[in-house]
Amino acid sequence: MGLVVVFSLLSPSAASIANAYPDQPIKIIVSFPPGGSADIVIRALQPALAEDLRQPIVIENRAGAGGNIGIGAVAQAAPDGYTVGVAAAGVLTVNPHLNRAAMPFDPLKDLVPVTLLAEIPFVLVASQKSEISSVADLIARAKAQPQNLSVGHGGSGTAMHLTSALFAQKADIRIQLIAYRGTAPAAVDVLAGHIPLAVLDIPASQQLIREGKLRALGVSAAKRVVFLPDVAPLAELGLSGFESVGWFGIVAPAGTPPDIVGKLNAAFVKALSDPAAIEKIRVLGAEPAPSSPDAFARFIQSESAKWGKLIAEAGIKSE
């Protein structure tokens, strides 16, 4: 009994640990290669985070397996706030539904949401060589000639793939979904008229739309986006409730003390308000989207349910 009492007196309480936090460098694992959107965003926030937390911020890229490798390492790390990760929509809300057996962790049980970082809307475009002039025209043509239209996207299981599938479901049409190895090849083919339609991210399409080389039919966000203010959301074009965006946020290992999660959240939210960081994020076609840990947790749960349902109903398989 005496040993238990002595041990409890000598052991730091959770409160004292949280009060001392952070007292050493913080590692952020990015589950994508250097130079990608998530990597650029976190490096844009790095100086402000280091200043606010008064500790070096070490960024480590661990790409592979659709984000499973990097975020799997976060899930296995000590829950002390010194290892967190940048996780995208795919690894948290799509991968578990495409191939549960390949998941090395449970996103809803083995991780603690800290904050959403940014959202990336997409745009449905038509080739100028096609005769499709609007969403209504597209739907009418697809219903008149089922399976006679195709839409390209950035790859199997990507947010652009799911956006394309959601469009087909909401519009109640049959349309061939063509997977490319990234956004750029899809943009090249729709620009050349090899495919009539594509779902693209903003950086790959914005200038082409402005130059009149691609016809923007609608954006996938619920509201108009600052990058293409003249393009209406699909939700306003007959597809009520349509919303699909790419996104990524910060997660920590399950069991990380709430006070530490709160300190991390405050630092990231503050960093996301820095004008220089906002400018770098918007260059990527992304919009800063800081949130509370609870709001991010609810968002992950709702996105997981949404995409899980679509994947099952549309019969989408992993490749």
RASULGI-V454997 format. One record per residue. N is the residue number from 0. NEAR is the number of other C-alpha atoms within 8 Angstrom. Layout:
N/NEAR
N/NEAR
//
This chain:
0/4
1/5
2/6
3/7
4/8
5/8
6/8
7/8
8/7
9/6
10/6
11/8
12/6
13/7
14/7
15/8
16/9
17/11
18/6
19/7
20/7
21/12
22/6
23/7
24/10
25/13
26/11
27/12
28/15
29/16
30/16
31/13
32/10
33/7
34/6
35/8
36/7
37/11
38/13
39/11
40/11
41/9
42/9
43/11
44/12
45/9
46/8
47/10
48/13
49/11
50/8
51/7
52/8
53/8
54/11
55/8
56/11
57/8
58/9
59/8
60/12
61/11
62/12
63/10
64/6
65/9
66/14
67/12
68/12
69/16
70/14
71/10
72/8
73/15
74/12
75/7
76/8
77/8
78/12
79/8
80/13
81/11
82/15
83/14
84/14
85/15
86/14
87/12
88/11
89/12
90/14
91/13
92/16
93/13
94/13
95/11
96/10
97/11
98/9
99/8
100/4
101/5
102/10
103/6
104/7
105/9
106/9
107/8
108/7
109/10
110/13
111/13
112/12
113/15
114/15
115/13
116/13
117/13
118/12
119/12
120/15
121/15
122/14
123/13
124/13
125/15
126/15
127/11
128/7
129/8
130/5
131/7
132/9
133/7
134/10
135/8
136/9
137/10
138/10
139/8
140/8
141/14
142/9
143/6
144/8
145/10
146/9
147/8
148/10
149/12
150/14
151/14
152/17
153/16
154/12
155/9
156/12
157/9
158/11
159/14
160/15
161/10
162/12
163/12
164/11
165/9
166/9
167/11
168/8
169/8
170/8
171/6
172/10
173/9
174/12
175/9
176/11
177/8
178/10
179/12
180/7
181/9
182/13
183/8
184/9
185/14
186/12
187/8
188/10
189/15
190/11
191/9
192/11
193/7
194/12
195/13
196/12
197/14
198/16
199/16
200/13
201/13
202/9
203/11
204/12
205/10
206/8
207/10
208/11
209/7
210/7
211/8
212/10
213/13
214/11
215/11
216/13
217/13
218/15
219/16
220/14
221/11
222/6
223/12
224/9
225/5
226/7
227/8
228/8
229/5
230/10
231/12
232/13
233/16
234/12
235/8
236/11
237/7
238/10
239/8
240/6
241/12
242/9
243/11
244/12
245/12
246/11
247/13
248/13
249/13
250/14
251/17
252/16
253/10
254/6
255/12
256/10
257/6
258/8
259/12
260/13
261/10
262/8
263/10
264/12
265/8
266/11
267/12
268/11
269/9
270/11
271/12
272/8
273/9
274/6
275/7
276/13
277/12
278/8
279/10
280/15
281/10
282/8
283/9
284/12
285/11
286/10
287/11
288/8
289/11
290/10
291/10
292/12
293/7
294/8
295/13
296/10
297/8
298/8
299/10
300/10
301/8
302/9
303/11
304/9
305/8
306/12
307/11
308/8
309/10
310/12
311/8
312/7
313/7
314/6
315/8
316/7
317/7
318/3
//
